[in-house]
């Protein structure tokens, strides 16, 4: 019931998250934890309603959620094999919670 789980996916990619989650369910992998959470706190709006002013642009609400999938440690090898057979690459983006000013910058010189 209370088994250790490991993260196999953590990114800002809803399409990949949905694909992996549905594939694991279809393959009968039990004990999957899949969900999402907001990366950053909401800026206070002028009316105190905690509305994010960035959501009211001409293109609508921006998806800033971080999506994750955790599986039981005992099932990790099986899950990796299922993903490999279906040509899906799952990964963890370690830079998600880093402030933009502190993120690693690549030098092309």
N, C-alpha and C positions, 0 to 999 in steps of 0.2 A: 504494500500500500504506500509506504513512504520510502521510495527508492530514490537514490541519487540520480539527478538528471543533468545532462550536459547540453550546452547550447550548440546547435548545428547551423543556425541561421540567425543573423541579426543585422539588418540593413534597412534602408529607407526604400524598399522596393516591394510594393504591395502585390504586383503581378507575380513576381517570383515566389513570394510568401504564399500566395493562394495556390499556385501550381504545386509547390512542395507539400503543403498541408493536405491538399486533396489527394495527391499521389500516395502519401503515407497512409491516409485513411483507407484508400482503395486497396492497398497492399496488406491491410489488416494489422498495422503496427499499433500496438496498444500503449497507453500512457503518454500520449503526445500532449505537450503544453504549447499552445500557439496563441499569440495575442499581440497587442500593440499598445504603445503608450506615447504620450506627447513628450518630445525631447526637451522642450524649453517651457518656461513658465509663461503664462499669458500676461501681456502688458496691460496695465490698468487703463481702461477707457475713461473718457470724460464723465460718463454718466454712472460709473461705479458698477456697471453690469459685467465687467471683465470680458468684454468683447474684444477680440483681437482686430485692430484696424487693418491688418494685412489681409484679412479675409474678405474685404469688401472692394476689391479691385475689379476690373472689367472681366477678368478670367475666373472669378469666383474663388472659393476657398482653396488654399494651398495645402497639400498633404505633407505635413511635417512629422508624421508619426514614425516611430521606429518599430519595425515588425520583427518578432522573434519566434523561434521554434526550438523547443527543448524536448529531448527524448530520454528515455531511461538509459543509463550507462550500459546496461546489459544488451540493449538493442542497437547501440551506436554503430557497430560494424555492419550489422544487417541493413541499417538505414543508409549508410554510406554506399553499400553495394547496390541497393535499390536506386539511389540517385545516380550512381555511375552507369548502371544499365540503361537508364532513361536519358542519359546525356545532360543531366542537370548539375550545375555547380552551385553548391550552397557555401556560404561563407559568413564570416563575422567581420564587420567593419569596425575596427578598433578606434577610429577617429570620430565616431558619431557624437560623443559627448564633449569633445574638445572645442574650446572657444575658437572661432574662425581665425583670430589673430595668432593663436598658438599652434595651428595645424601645421603639419610637415609640408614644407614647400619643396618642390622639385626644381633643381637647377639644371638647365639644359645647356650650360656653357661647358 
